[in-house]
Amino acid sequence: MAIELTCLAWAVVLGLVHILVAGNARTKELGTQWNVSARDGVIPPLSPVVGRLLRAQSNFFETFPLFAAAVLIVATTHTFSSYSYWGAIFYLIARVIYFPLYAFGIPVVRTLVWLVSIVGLLLVLVPVL
């Protein structure tokens, strides 16, 4: 299997990690009763860490569909190249690094790592543009 598709599969796993970690942290803070409820009430303010975990999750899901589409376009058109190869690796590694940087509230470096993920995403598209 092409490395781009392998990176896509691992990015799916990373998405699940985002969901599980952020959801678990929020449930620990708000309680199991809140988690199993309809959640119609006003949510009390969350701790900074839980807020960052949720924002990191949201940020991941802003770029993941674009990455998935780029990889699938390259795969269906059989236009794999060194650009798509390295782009997929850059995207995945940067997204893995981004998650704890955001969770721990590390500024600047987090943004630079996000930029690396975007460059990786764009590199995946190079063969088809």
Legacy VTK file of the C-alpha trace (Angstrom):
# vtk DataFile Version 3.0
C-alpha trace
ASCII
DATASET POLYDATA
POINTS 129 float
0.000 0.000 0.000
1.222 3.496 -0.796
2.611 5.501 2.115
0.044 8.228 1.423
-2.784 5.771 2.120
-0.984 4.450 5.193
-0.678 8.024 6.487
-4.367 8.531 5.793
-5.217 5.425 7.823
-3.060 6.645 10.722
-4.667 10.083 10.458
-8.029 8.369 10.985
-6.585 6.768 14.121
-5.323 10.182 15.225
-8.817 11.590 14.715
-10.189 8.883 16.998
-7.530 9.721 19.583
-8.644 13.368 19.455
-12.256 12.354 20.013
-11.479 9.950 22.838
-9.014 12.164 24.713
-11.091 15.347 24.460
-14.343 13.522 25.196
-12.899 11.709 28.181
-11.442 14.921 29.605
-14.743 16.750 29.174
-16.682 13.874 30.766
-14.293 13.803 33.738
-14.909 17.502 34.217
-18.669 17.623 33.635
-19.589 14.137 34.858
-20.989 10.988 33.365
-24.568 12.186 33.878
-23.888 15.153 31.599
-22.266 12.889 29.018
-25.262 10.567 28.767
-27.814 13.404 28.884
-29.310 15.332 25.987
-26.896 18.186 26.820
-29.625 20.783 26.359
-28.531 22.954 29.280
-25.823 25.555 29.402
-22.384 23.976 29.670
-20.378 25.350 32.565
-17.004 26.857 31.694
-14.388 24.223 30.987
-10.863 24.173 32.358
-8.184 25.575 30.055
-6.786 22.107 29.288
-10.164 20.663 28.306
-10.858 23.741 26.209
-7.531 23.326 24.421
-8.186 19.617 23.806
-11.547 20.451 22.238
-10.020 23.216 20.107
-7.214 20.899 18.989
-9.846 18.344 17.983
-11.782 20.975 16.073
-8.615 22.151 14.347
-7.742 18.595 13.318
-11.183 18.085 11.806
-10.819 21.309 9.812
-7.793 19.971 7.920
-8.386 16.217 7.942
-11.122 16.168 5.248
-8.851 18.188 2.957
-5.958 15.797 3.586
-8.197 12.786 3.001
-9.507 14.262 -0.249
-5.985 15.075 -1.442
-4.713 11.562 -0.721
-7.752 9.959 -2.347
-7.369 12.136 -5.451
-3.725 11.109 -5.762
-4.641 7.458 -5.175
-7.487 7.330 -7.679
-5.482 9.109 -10.377
-2.365 7.015 -9.645
-0.234 10.158 -9.481
1.825 9.271 -6.415
5.132 11.108 -6.348
7.877 12.098 -3.960
5.828 15.244 -3.259
2.755 13.300 -2.200
4.945 10.816 -0.311
6.703 13.438 1.808
3.619 15.629 2.027
1.594 12.841 3.626
4.395 12.095 6.079
4.819 15.785 6.966
1.085 16.192 7.484
0.746 13.166 9.752
3.847 13.802 11.854
2.997 17.480 12.253
-0.559 16.655 13.332
0.716 14.137 15.892
3.121 16.736 17.312
0.477 19.490 17.185
-1.908 17.693 19.528
0.216 17.768 22.716
1.589 21.214 21.858
-1.960 22.554 21.814
-2.983 20.571 24.908
-0.071 22.007 26.905
-0.740 25.531 25.620
2.597 26.006 23.870
2.269 29.015 21.552
4.301 29.877 18.440
5.831 26.407 18.059
2.302 25.041 17.806
1.572 27.446 14.960
4.799 26.550 13.175
3.945 22.851 13.444
0.467 23.599 12.075
2.117 25.342 9.114
4.219 22.227 8.464
0.998 20.185 8.320
-0.472 22.624 5.794
2.681 22.489 3.685
2.416 18.698 3.811
-1.203 18.859 2.702
-0.272 21.115 -0.201
2.613 18.836 -1.183
0.198 15.913 -1.473
-1.702 17.932 -4.080
1.350 18.869 -6.180
1.142 15.801 -8.475
-2.459 16.532 -9.459
-2.290 20.292 -9.865
LINES 1 130
129 0 1 2 3 4 5 6 7 8 9 10 11 12 13 14 15 16 17 18 19 20 21 22 23 24 25 26 27 28 29 30 31 32 33 34 35 36 37 38 39 40 41 42 43 44 45 46 47 48 49 50 51 52 53 54 55 56 57 58 59 60 61 62 63 64 65 66 67 68 69 70 71 72 73 74 75 76 77 78 79 80 81 82 83 84 85 86 87 88 89 90 91 92 93 94 95 96 97 98 99 100 101 102 103 104 105 106 107 108 109 110 111 112 113 114 115 116 117 118 119 120 121 122 123 124 125 126 127 128
